[in-house]
Amino acid sequence: MYMKAITELKTEIIKSQSKDMAELQRYHGHVESVLENLTDETLVLARCEGGFPQKKLEVIRMTVALYTKLQGMIHELKNWKIQSPANNLLDKTERFFAKITKEIETLDQIKVEEEKKFKKDNIHFDFKLLIQIKELMVDISSACMELALKEKREAN
């Protein structure tokens, strides 16, 4: 029933290449909208004539998940509220930074291997997002320090 759509999808996936993560995200949504109609995705794709590019599909899924996660961090950091009291802000900031720092450090360590894996499937992931996250963390840290110093001056 869905074999025509799957065959077209197979060809699209094999030919796909992307440098634009937003475009890849939209494309991934299209792919998933076709595949979500399948009762048993693995079984149906295994029957696909000439084999289905399952490995590339997984790389696309992995890339989009990573991009979405990093964009979520960036969004949260850009919208970070710097407000009194500084003690509460510092505690909240420290908890959030502790949570994301491990993930960022891990990604920093494996980004070369991940980049090779993605490029093998013609997907060019921009790991500069990690730098952007670190820069936003520095900006927030500076703003927290400024607030703490301001509150200390006002208390004296």
C-alpha positions as CSV (number, residue, x, y, z in Angstrom):
1,M,0.0,0.0,0.0
2,Y,2.8,2.4,0.9
3,M,5.5,0.8,-1.3
4,K,5.4,3.6,-3.9
5,A,5.9,6.3,-1.2
6,I,8.6,4.2,0.5
7,T,10.4,3.7,-2.8
8,E,10.4,7.4,-3.4
9,L,11.5,8.0,0.1
10,K,14.4,5.5,-0.3
11,T,15.6,7.4,-3.4
12,E,15.3,10.8,-1.6
13,I,17.2,9.5,1.4
14,I,20.0,8.1,-0.7
15,K,20.4,11.3,-2.7
16,S,19.9,13.7,0.3
17,Q,22.7,15.9,1.5
18,S,22.4,18.9,3.7
19,K,24.4,21.7,5.2
20,D,21.3,23.5,6.5
21,M,20.1,21.9,9.7
22,A,16.7,23.7,9.6
23,E,16.2,22.2,6.1
24,L,17.2,18.8,7.4
25,Q,14.8,19.1,10.3
26,R,11.9,19.8,7.8
27,Y,13.0,16.9,5.6
28,H,13.2,14.6,8.6
29,G,9.6,15.7,9.5
30,H,8.5,14.7,6.0
31,V,10.3,11.3,6.2
32,E,8.8,10.6,9.6
33,S,5.3,11.5,8.3
34,V,5.6,8.9,5.6
35,L,7.1,6.2,8.0
36,E,4.6,6.8,10.8
37,N,1.9,5.2,8.6
38,L,3.6,1.9,8.7
39,T,2.5,-0.7,11.3
40,D,5.9,-2.2,11.6
41,E,8.5,0.1,10.1
42,T,11.4,-2.3,10.4
43,L,9.6,-5.2,8.8
44,V,8.2,-3.1,5.9
45,L,11.6,-1.4,5.2
46,A,13.4,-4.7,5.3
47,R,11.1,-5.9,2.4
48,C,12.0,-2.9,0.3
49,E,13.5,-3.9,-3.0
50,G,17.2,-3.2,-3.1
51,G,17.3,-2.5,0.6
52,F,16.3,0.6,2.4
53,P,19.0,3.1,3.5
54,Q,18.3,2.4,7.2
55,K,21.8,3.5,8.4
56,K,21.4,6.9,6.7
57,L,17.9,7.3,8.1
58,E,19.3,6.7,11.6
59,V,22.1,9.2,11.0
60,I,19.4,11.8,9.9
61,R,17.4,11.0,13.0
62,M,20.5,11.3,15.2
63,T,21.6,14.6,13.6
64,V,18.2,16.2,13.9
65,A,17.9,15.1,17.5
66,L,21.3,16.6,18.4
67,Y,20.5,19.8,16.5
68,T,17.1,20.1,18.3
69,K,18.7,19.5,21.7
70,L,21.5,22.1,21.1
71,Q,19.0,24.6,19.7
72,G,16.8,24.0,22.9
73,M,19.8,24.8,25.1
74,I,20.6,28.0,23.1
75,H,17.0,29.1,23.3
76,E,16.9,28.5,27.1
77,L,20.2,30.4,27.5
78,K,19.1,33.3,25.4
79,N,16.0,33.7,27.4
80,W,17.7,33.3,30.8
81,K,16.2,35.8,33.3
82,I,18.8,37.8,35.2
83,Q,16.8,39.0,38.2
84,S,17.2,39.5,42.0
85,P,17.9,38.0,44.4
86,A,21.4,37.0,43.2
87,N,21.6,34.0,45.5
88,N,18.6,32.3,44.0
89,L,19.8,33.2,40.5
90,L,23.2,31.8,41.2
91,D,21.8,28.5,42.5
92,K,19.5,28.1,39.5
93,T,22.3,29.0,37.1
94,E,24.7,26.6,38.7
95,R,22.2,23.7,38.5
96,F,21.5,24.4,34.9
97,F,25.1,24.8,33.9
98,A,26.0,21.6,35.8
99,K,23.4,19.7,33.8
100,I,24.4,21.0,30.3
101,T,28.2,21.2,30.9
102,K,28.6,17.4,31.0
103,E,26.7,17.1,27.7
104,I,28.7,19.9,26.1
105,E,32.0,18.4,27.3
106,T,31.1,15.0,26.0
107,L,30.1,16.4,22.6
108,D,33.3,18.4,22.5
109,Q,35.2,15.1,23.0
110,I,33.4,13.1,20.3
111,K,32.6,15.9,17.8
112,V,35.4,14.9,15.4
113,E,34.1,11.3,15.1
114,E,30.5,12.4,14.9
115,E,31.4,14.9,12.2
116,K,33.1,12.2,10.2
117,K,30.0,9.9,10.6
118,F,27.7,12.7,9.5
119,K,29.8,13.7,6.5
120,K,30.0,10.1,5.3
121,D,26.2,10.4,4.8
122,N,26.5,13.9,3.2
123,I,25.2,15.7,6.3
124,H,27.3,18.7,7.4
125,F,26.6,19.4,11.1
126,D,27.7,22.7,12.4
127,F,29.4,22.0,15.7
128,K,29.8,25.8,16.2
129,L,26.6,25.5,18.1
130,L,28.8,24.3,21.0
131,I,30.8,27.5,20.9
132,Q,27.6,29.5,20.9
133,I,26.4,27.7,24.0
134,K,29.6,28.3,25.8
135,E,29.6,32.0,24.9
136,L,26.0,32.3,26.2
137,M,27.1,30.6,29.4
138,V,29.9,33.1,29.8
139,D,27.5,36.0,29.2
140,I,25.1,34.7,31.8
141,S,27.9,34.1,34.3
142,S,29.0,37.7,33.8
143,A,25.5,39.0,34.2
144,C,25.1,37.0,37.4
145,M,28.4,38.4,38.8
146,E,27.3,42.0,37.9
147,L,24.0,41.4,39.7
148,A,25.7,40.0,42.8
149,L,28.1,42.9,42.9
150,K,25.3,45.4,42.5
151,E,23.3,43.8,45.3
152,K,26.4,43.8,47.5
153,R,27.0,47.5,46.9
154,E,23.4,48.4,47.6
155,A,23.5,46.4,50.8
156,N,26.5,48.4,52.1
